[in-house]
Amino acid sequence: MDLNEAVAFVAGGGGGFGAATARRLHAAGAKVLVGDLDDVKGKAVAEELGDGAAFVRTDVTDEDSVQAALDAAMELGPLRVAVVAHGGRGGKRILDKESKPAPQAAFSQVIDIFLNATYNIDRLAAAAIARSEPLAHGERGVIINTASIAAFDGTIGQTAYAAAKAGIVGMTLPLARDLGPLGIRAVTIAPGTFLTPAFRDADPDELDTYWGKAVPFPKRMGRAEEYAMLAQQIAENPYLNGETIRLDGGLRFTAKGGH
Ligand SMILES: NC(=O)c1ccc[n+]([C@@H]2O[C@H](COP(=O)([O-])OP(=O)(O)OC[C@H]3O[C@@H](n4cnc5c(N)ncnc54)[C@H](O)[C@@H]3O)[C@@H](O)[C@H]2O)c1
């Protein structure tokens, strides 16, 4: 797909992966609608990009809010790309140190923000992309979801997060099959550990050293720009479809993550 003609909606566009992807798609010629719950971060990204970029405060868990952001994206032109890169928090061992079970609500909250909200964006974005005229060869657009390598090798305390991310991996092929007749692709990125604001309080050098030991090569955490490079390739390469791509330097989590 030629990004010069494309409008991209980036959910979580004020965050690490989202902002890097918004910058990269915009540099490649796309118009970008940055959607984020955090107006300060989201607005800053849209203002930095300038022409051909806009921000709409978006709560990815809310149908009306996502639809309003997509409506604003479609005002920029035909929507072709939806990137799902919002964040969330949570994670508990299934039993605590006194062998008390984790609250069911804690599991549901993690599923809501990561899995249910991804589906919410996917279904509404698919409907918006379906309204765009097909390009040459029949392609209309692409949905790019974000899983995690925790979908495959989740660590201690990650039952909910791993389940949510595995759900996104599981959705990927049926999404591609559902949407193939409309010329819409679906691809998922499963990142390893990346130096983004998601690691709010930790020292970046210490993080890089700690995680780098566990990564075959390069011996450091990933950079959001590397996620964005892959997102751009997924958008541009029409033969990538129905697949989850690990982006992890070869990292495989142990029970405790890195070591
Ligand atoms: N950073 C990593 O190492 C890593 C690894 C694997 C997977 N991931 C996944 O990548 C995604 C993005 O991670 P990141 O590191 O860029 O996180 P981040 O914390 O840098 O950014 C997440 C963004 O999402 C926004 N957000 C949170 N809740 C929202 C909501 N309800 N509606 C709209 N926006 C909301 C936040 O305001 C923030 O700007 C997450 O799904 C995360 O699980 C991250």
The ligand as a Tripos MOL2 file, in Angstrom:
@<TRIPOS>MOLECULE
LIG
   44    48     1     0     0
SMALL
NO_CHARGES

@<TRIPOS>ATOM
      1 N1          6.9480   -2.0030   25.9680 N.am      1 LIG1
      2 C1          7.0650   -3.3190   25.9090 C.2       1 LIG1
      3 O1          8.0880   -3.8940   26.2980 O.2       1 LIG1
      4 C2          5.9460   -4.1560   25.3320 C.ar      1 LIG1
      5 C3          6.2270   -5.5050   25.0740 C.ar      1 LIG1
      6 C4          5.2310   -6.3100   24.5420 C.ar      1 LIG1
      7 C5          3.9780   -5.7660   24.2820 C.ar      1 LIG1
      8 N2          3.7450   -4.4490   24.5470 N.ar      1 LIG1
      9 C6          2.4010   -3.9570   24.2730 C.3       1 LIG1
     10 O2          2.4420   -2.8230   23.4290 O.3       1 LIG1
     11 C7          1.3340   -1.9700   23.7170 C.3       1 LIG1
     12 C8          1.8460   -0.5590   23.9100 C.3       1 LIG1
     13 O3          2.9000   -0.5770   24.8300 O.3       1 LIG1
     14 P1          3.8430    0.6910   25.0640 P.3       1 LIG1
     15 O4          5.0930    0.1450   25.6450 O.co2     1 LIG1
     16 O5          3.9040    1.5410   23.8620 O.co2     1 LIG1
     17 O6          3.0240    1.4190   26.2250 O.3       1 LIG1
     18 P2          2.9980    2.9590   26.6900 P.3       1 LIG1
     19 O7          2.6370    2.9330   28.1330 O.co2     1 LIG1
     20 O8          4.2490    3.6620   26.2680 O.co2     1 LIG1
     21 O9          1.8000    3.5910   25.8220 O.3       1 LIG1
     22 C9          0.4920    3.1700   25.9650 C.3       1 LIG1
     23 C10        -0.4380    4.3290   25.6180 C.3       1 LIG1
     24 O10        -1.7780    3.8440   25.7130 O.3       1 LIG1
     25 C11        -2.5630    4.8620   26.2900 C.3       1 LIG1
     26 N3         -3.7740    4.2880   26.8910 N.ar      1 LIG1
     27 C12        -3.8960    3.5990   28.0430 C.ar      1 LIG1
     28 N4         -5.1820    3.2700   28.2570 N.ar      1 LIG1
     29 C13        -5.8980    3.7560   27.2060 C.ar      1 LIG1
     30 C14        -7.2670    3.7510   26.8640 C.ar      1 LIG1
     31 N5         -8.2050    3.1650   27.6510 N.pl3     1 LIG1
     32 N6         -7.6380    4.3410   25.7100 N.ar      1 LIG1
     33 C15        -6.7320    4.9450   24.8930 C.ar      1 LIG1
     34 N7         -5.4080    4.9990   25.1850 N.ar      1 LIG1
     35 C16        -4.9970    4.4090   26.3300 C.ar      1 LIG1
     36 C17        -1.6540    5.5300   27.3170 C.3       1 LIG1
     37 O11        -2.1150    6.8450   27.6300 O.3       1 LIG1
     38 C18        -0.3150    5.5260   26.5680 C.3       1 LIG1
     39 O12        -0.1100    6.7320   25.8420 O.3       1 LIG1
     40 C19         0.6320   -2.6020   24.9270 C.3       1 LIG1
     41 O13        -0.4360   -3.4040   24.4560 O.3       1 LIG1
     42 C20         1.6850   -3.4920   25.5200 C.3       1 LIG1
     43 O14         1.1200   -4.6060   26.1900 O.3       1 LIG1
     44 C21         4.6890   -3.6270   25.0740 C.ar      1 LIG1
@<TRIPOS>BOND
     1     1     2 1
     2     2     3 2
     3     2     4 1
     4     4     5 ar
     5     4    44 ar
     6     5     6 ar
     7     6     7 ar
     8     7     8 ar
     9     8     9 1
    10     8    44 ar
    11     9    10 1
    12     9    42 1
    13    10    11 1
    14    11    12 1
    15    11    40 1
    16    12    13 1
    17    13    14 1
    18    14    15 2
    19    14    16 1
    20    14    17 1
    21    17    18 1
    22    18    19 2
    23    18    20 1
    24    18    21 1
    25    21    22 1
    26    22    23 1
    27    23    24 1
    28    23    38 1
    29    24    25 1
    30    25    26 1
    31    25    36 1
    32    26    27 ar
    33    26    35 ar
    34    27    28 ar
    35    28    29 ar
    36    29    30 ar
    37    29    35 ar
    38    30    31 1
    39    30    32 ar
    40    32    33 ar
    41    33    34 ar
    42    34    35 ar
    43    36    37 1
    44    36    38 1
    45    38    39 1
    46    40    41 1
    47    40    42 1
    48    42    43 1
@<TRIPOS>SUBSTRUCTURE
     1 LIG1         1 GROUP 0 **** ****
